Each structure stands twice: as structure tokens, then as C-alpha cells.
Amino acid sequence: MPLERTDDAYRCPPLVVLADDLSGAVECAAALPRCQSVYLDPGTPGPAGATRVLDLDSRRGSAPAAARIVARAVRVHETDGALLVKKADSTLRGHFAPEAAAFADRAGGILVVPALPALGRTVRDGVVRLHGVPLHLTGAWKAEPEAPPRSVGEALGTLRTAVVPLEEVRAGAPHLERRLRSGLAAGTSLVCDAETDADLDALAAVLLRLPRTVRTIGSGGIVGALGRRSVAGCGRSDPGPPEPGVPRRVVVVVGTAHPGAAAQIAQLTARGAQHIALAADALLAHPSGEEQAAPDAEDLTRARTAPDARAPLRQTGAGTVRRRFPVTVFSIDSTGTIDASAAPRLVHALCRTVVGRLPEDADLVLTGGETARTFLNALAVTTLLPVREVHHGAVLCRTPAGRGVVTRPGSFGGPDSLVRMVEALRPDTTRHTHGGTTDPIAAGIHTPSDGGP
């Protein structure tokens, strides 16, 4: 399929984006106007010639398994002429080196573009920087078992790399194209500096002039730049819930250990949400692989609700989603120290516990890619339909059955992130306060169907 051209700019051909976790996958889907589906089965071929995003769910497995998953996905999707992009974490977490090596096999060259300027994650001199500070000097990897890499080249392991410095990225399209072609001809994987969306747009424009066999590894930033050069598709619209107009509850599952999560939960509880914190020690007492009932709620939960002057709340007791609370938040209790190596088991137990209490009429807010994927696996969801971005990285989707799902990487979003994600699911639910404003979160707390105690 030839590149489409308008004036002097190439338009983006169909893309196949391979993501290593679900929140990254839906982040990319929201940035691509032609993407209609996110597939949770990496073996799904999808419609020929269509832009699509696949969650490989490779980050939480072993490094050799991740490499095999990537290699298999490339074999399935490289044959229909689409441009292949490997979505990677902007802070280089996950199985960066083995996945990159598998993705580079039989490629005509590799561009590596990890910058995500919208979140202050830039690359200069081949070093990822968070708000100007080199990655290895920040605490971004404190929950990881290894030390952070000092450069993108180090993160790529055995791949031979060269840096394309910012000065060359900004030297104009003809110069940049010559630089990329010469570097790729030398057999090096090119690590591209970028500090702004304009830098990413420049790289995307030149990438589309290179042979289709050249593949890209990068964050949602470069995917967004390619999306900005895409020919608009048929457009996306929200198909809506199964029963339009019928109020639906929202269950929020916060699986991230990011320090900002507590403030985000506090904003929800201040608006009337119920918060159920699950004790880590009790969750870990029930290994994820055991076929048994979910841990007893009375042992697990410390239900917390914040008083609201407009609508005082009563506690509901042991971990049950009640109609009295149209929004219920589940999280892992942060009291004490949690061993980072136990995080995968904690996430699995958290999701298994909440799924066992999930009302059929509940929409979902899921933070953290592993949390989102584990939860949707338990619900046998294999496809998500992207609707729109709520804020950067937070995306509203629907399952084919109509259930609303908003996902977000664990480290994304400000203090009001969860509030905005819930509001995206309840746009038509309003409650007039004394000041005459509306509060979609607290709406419906006192209803005739109240099942609270």
C-alpha cells in the first residue's frame, strides 16, 4: 500500500501497535483516530490493513517469555503491510532489552523514541530525564527490583546503538532524513532525542519517508505524533451502556503503589465515594494460584468513608458494594511496608476479591496496566472499544457488551484524576448542591433502591 501524500507531508499508513501492558495499549489507541479496537489476545490478526493495538501483557512475565511473545506477535502482524510500532514504557521499565531484541529481528532498522513530553519525560544525549533530572537520579524505579539504566542504550542491552542528538532532530527534515538513513544503513539502532511534541512530530514525519521495514520502539508520545499524521477514520462514538438512562454504579480498583494514589482516592471520598482498603497481609495469605474462595471480607477490609456535609455517609461494613454508594473504591491498605516482589500477588488477589463482589450493573475504573489486565481477564474480556481520552493516559473504553471501562497507567494523573475518570462514566448523572452546582460523584447516594444497612 503506497504512502498517501498531501502537499509535502506523508500521511501515516495503517499501524499495528504492540504494547507490553493494557494501560499503555489503550493510551495508544486513544491517540490513533483510525483505531477501532484494542485486542487482548496478541494472536488476533485483526482486519487486514486496519490500524489496531494489541496488549501483549508481556511486562509481568519473565524476560524470555516476553521476548517469545513479541517475536510471535511480529510474525502474525508483519505480513499485511502495516507499520509496526512497539509501545514501551517512557521510563524504560519492563523487559525493555529482550523485547527490543525480539522486535528488531529481521527488521530493516530500529528507531527508539521513549520521550513523552506531556508528562515531562524527555530524552537528551540518549538519557531519559524526568522534568530535567536523569532517570537514574530519580525515584521512578524505587518499586523495581533492579537499578534504573543510566541511558537508553544501556536499557537496550546488546543492541548496537547510536544517539541522534536534539540538534539533528531540529535541523530540518532533509538533514534528519539523511541522518536516520545513514545510521540505519550502518546497522545501528537509533536512539532519538526529543523534548517537545514538535520534536516528535519531526521524527514522525521523517519516519514515514523511510522503508516500511523500519520499526519503531517508543512511548505513547511517538504514537501520538503518528496519530496526528493519520488520515481520519470513520470516527469513534460511545455506543453507550446496555440500558441507556439506567443509573449504573462505578467500581474503582486502585492497584498502583504510586504515592499520588492516596490523594486521588481522598478526592473521591470527599465527594461521597465509599473506600474499602484491603489489608496486604490478608491478601498475601491467599496465594493467587490457589483455587479457593476469595479471602473473607471481614478479615480483609478496613472500610473508610469521608463525611460529606451535604450527604453524610454511613459505613457499609465488610467490603460489599452497596447501592447506597454509587461509587466504591477498592485499594490495598498502605499501612506498613509492602515488599515490591509481592506486588504481582497482591494485584492478583485484589482483583480476584473485587471481581467476586462486582455488581453486574457496575462500570469500572482501573489504574495500573497489570491491575486492568488481571481484572479484565477475570471477566473474560478480550476486546475493548476505545471511545475517548479523559486526560493524558486515561481512556474511556467499552466492552462489546457495553460495560464502561476507564484505564490509566498507575503513575499518571493529578490529584483529581480518579474524579475525572468516574465523571467520564457518569456524564448525565447530576446532583444539585446548595450552591446550585452539580456533583456527578455523589449523585444518587440517597435513592429508593438504597440497599445499605
Order of alpha helices (4+ residues) and beta strands (2+ residues): beta-beta-beta-alpha-beta-beta-alpha-beta-alpha-beta-beta-beta-beta-alpha-beta-alpha-alpha-beta-alpha-beta-alpha-beta-alpha-beta-alpha-alpha-beta-beta-alpha-beta-alpha-beta-beta-beta-alpha
